[in-house]
Amino acid sequence: MSAPVPPPTREPGGERSLGDIVGDVAQDLSTLVKQELDLAKVELKQEAAQAGKGAGMLGGAAVAGHLALVFVSLALVFLLDNWMPIELAALITTLLWAVVAAVLATLGRTALKKANPQLPQTQQTLKEDAPWARTQNS
């Protein structure tokens, strides 16, 4: 973390010098900026993990859907061919997999929407820190 801060030096009247005050404010602002950057990094990692999870689900759904579409579709077409023309059997199978793809896409989209790239904690602490920084200049 940061090095320990030495106690402020006092001038003979008990007053701190302007240099001490400016130095303390500069150090406090430096610490504040570092802490805000650390918070932003943590929040970004969390949000990236959430977005990655949603993207991974979509990718997995695409691969699984493709393999299932190929093999199950063939089996279904051949099964339906026993009762209807093969063209109609293929059309029915295609419509079935279109519904499955729509459901998977909706679930993946919902997972991606849960990611919040706005960094609410960082925004809140920055709002709290702005008045503090203004009072330090006064």
C-alpha positions in Angstrom: 0.0 0.0 0.0 1.3 3.5 0.6 4.1 4.5 2.9 3.1 5.8 6.3 2.4 9.6 6.4 4.8 11.5 8.7 3.0 13.7 11.2 2.6 17.3 10.0 5.3 19.6 11.1 4.2 22.7 13.0 5.7 26.1 12.9 6.4 27.9 16.1 2.8 29.4 16.3 1.1 26.1 16.1 0.1 26.8 12.5 1.0 24.6 9.6 2.9 26.1 6.7 1.4 26.6 3.3 3.9 24.1 1.9 2.7 21.4 4.5 -0.9 22.0 3.6 -0.3 21.8 -0.2 1.9 18.7 0.3 -0.9 17.0 2.4 -3.6 17.9 -0.1 -1.4 16.7 -3.0 -0.7 13.4 -1.2 -4.4 13.0 -0.3 -5.5 13.6 -3.9 -2.8 11.2 -5.1 -4.1 8.5 -2.7 -7.7 9.2 -3.7 -7.0 8.9 -7.4 -5.1 5.6 -6.9 -8.0 4.2 -4.8 -10.5 5.3 -7.5 -8.5 3.6 -10.2 -8.2 0.4 -8.1 -12.0 0.4 -7.6 -12.6 0.9 -11.4 -10.3 -2.0 -12.2 -12.1 -4.3 -9.8 -15.5 -3.3 -11.2 -14.3 -3.7 -14.8 -13.1 -7.2 -14.1 -16.4 -8.1 -12.5 -18.4 -6.7 -15.5 -16.1 -8.3 -18.0 -16.5 -11.7 -16.3 -20.3 -11.3 -16.5 -20.2 -10.3 -20.2 -17.8 -13.2 -20.9 -20.1 -15.6 -19.2 -23.0 -14.4 -21.4 -20.9 -14.6 -24.6 -19.6 -18.1 -23.6 -23.2 -19.2 -23.2 -24.1 -17.9 -26.6 -21.1 -19.6 -28.1 -21.9 -22.9 -26.4 -25.5 -22.6 -27.5 -24.3 -22.1 -31.1 -22.0 -25.1 -31.2 -24.5 -27.4 -29.4 -27.4 -26.1 -31.6 -25.4 -26.7 -34.7 -24.5 -30.3 -33.8 -28.0 -31.1 -32.6 -29.5 -29.5 -35.7 -27.4 -31.7 -38.0 -28.0 -35.1 -36.4 -31.4 -34.7 -34.9 -32.7 -33.0 -38.0 -31.7 -35.9 -40.1 -33.3 -38.3 -37.8 -36.5 -36.3 -37.6 -36.7 -35.8 -41.4 -36.4 -39.5 -42.0 -38.9 -40.3 -39.3 -41.5 -37.8 -40.7 -40.8 -39.1 -44.2 -42.8 -42.2 -43.2 -46.0 -40.1 -43.1 -45.5 -37.2 -45.5 -43.3 -36.1 -48.4 -39.6 -35.6 -47.5 -39.8 -31.9 -48.4 -42.6 -31.2 -45.9 -40.7 -33.2 -43.3 -37.6 -31.1 -43.9 -39.6 -27.9 -43.6 -41.2 -28.9 -40.3 -37.8 -29.8 -38.9 -36.3 -26.5 -40.0 -39.1 -24.6 -38.2 -38.6 -26.5 -35.1 -34.9 -25.6 -34.9 -35.7 -22.0 -35.7 -37.7 -21.8 -32.5 -34.9 -23.4 -30.5 -32.4 -20.9 -31.9 -34.7 -18.0 -31.0 -35.0 -19.2 -27.4 -31.2 -19.7 -27.0 -30.5 -16.2 -28.5 -33.0 -14.6 -26.1 -31.4 -16.3 -23.1 -27.9 -15.2 -24.2 -29.1 -11.7 -24.9 -30.6 -11.5 -21.4 -27.3 -12.6 -19.8 -25.4 -9.9 -21.8 -27.9 -7.2 -20.7 -27.1 -8.1 -17.0 -23.6 -6.8 -17.5 -23.4 -3.2 -16.3 -20.4 -1.3 -17.8 -21.2 2.0 -16.1 -19.2 1.2 -12.9 -21.8 2.4 -10.4 -19.6 2.2 -7.3 -16.8 4.2 -9.0 -19.3 6.9 -10.1 -20.8 7.1 -6.6 -17.4 7.5 -4.9 -16.3 10.1 -7.5 -19.4 12.1 -6.7 -18.6 11.9 -3.0 -14.9 12.8 -3.5 -15.6 15.9 -5.7 -17.0 18.0 -2.8 -14.2 16.8 -0.5 -11.5 17.9 -3.0 -13.2 21.3 -3.4 -13.1 21.8 0.4 -9.4 21.0 0.4 -8.6 23.8 -2.0 -10.5 26.3 0.2 
